[in-house]
């Protein structure tokens, strides 16, 4: 089969670099499927009960998104919500070396979590040097704002940096609908989203990024969950002294989730894009 593939690529004058990328990816994917690493190759899985199938989906998806403290804590508030997310809102996607995951000015549709591989993110800085950062598994996540506002536009380009890159994507539209069905989870996530958006709106344009570096943000995110929510803080013994969840120059007065609007001023390659959006959770 691979001999046929190489002959096909050569006859169609596919350039050498692209030809090698295609061959490397297909060799890995062929081996992965031959080893039974894909569900459709394991026929016995079709005999599972619905409950066992759902639990399997959960075990393969949810651990990877729990790198985000919100999802980790959400499991303590309502495990059912995470189960529903794994069944309907979380799905895998694979990228080969050099594949763009997204490009600047594209409207975001999902929040990304890396399962294996590595990604490189680049955001042009106009007159400044381009800003680059790595996305690593078990630490970082990408495009979180799309969970809270339907018009988040990617600020940079995200490219797969390893021969094989496996990701879990959280569908932004389905996420809000599932969370809203469980009042306890809905209230907690709304509170978090409010603090998150206040902080994001107060962030200078040239400091915005699609990438969230978990090792630097975990403590602040915990503040977004607990600060201003005395019930959760008391129940889980959380005390924050060093980090405030909301910048001092943010103005939350008069803003409700039912009518929350936000304005983003972004500069990409010298262009300014403004987006006015309503929070997803209502």
Secondary structure as GFF3:
##gff-version 3
##sequence-region A 1 282
A	DSSP	alpha_helix	2	11	.	.	.	ID=ss1
A	DSSP	alpha_helix	16	34	.	.	.	ID=ss2
A	DSSP	three_ten_helix	39	41	.	.	.	ID=ss3
A	DSSP	three_ten_helix	43	47	.	.	.	ID=ss4
A	DSSP	alpha_helix	50	65	.	.	.	ID=ss5
A	DSSP	alpha_helix	69	77	.	.	.	ID=ss6
A	DSSP	alpha_helix	79	88	.	.	.	ID=ss7
A	DSSP	beta_strand	90	96	.	.	.	ID=ss8
A	DSSP	beta_strand	100	102	.	.	.	ID=ss9
A	DSSP	beta_strand	110	116	.	.	.	ID=ss10
A	DSSP	beta_strand	118	125	.	.	.	ID=ss11
A	DSSP	beta_strand	128	136	.	.	.	ID=ss12
A	DSSP	beta_strand	141	142	.	.	.	ID=ss13
A	DSSP	three_ten_helix	144	147	.	.	.	ID=ss14
A	DSSP	beta_strand	157	160	.	.	.	ID=ss15
A	DSSP	beta_strand	164	171	.	.	.	ID=ss16
A	DSSP	alpha_helix	172	179	.	.	.	ID=ss17
A	DSSP	alpha_helix	183	201	.	.	.	ID=ss18
A	DSSP	three_ten_helix	205	207	.	.	.	ID=ss19
A	DSSP	beta_strand	211	212	.	.	.	ID=ss20
A	DSSP	alpha_helix	214	226	.	.	.	ID=ss21
A	DSSP	alpha_helix	230	236	.	.	.	ID=ss22
A	DSSP	three_ten_helix	257	259	.	.	.	ID=ss23
A	DSSP	beta_strand	261	268	.	.	.	ID=ss24
A	DSSP	beta_strand	271	278	.	.	.	ID=ss25
###
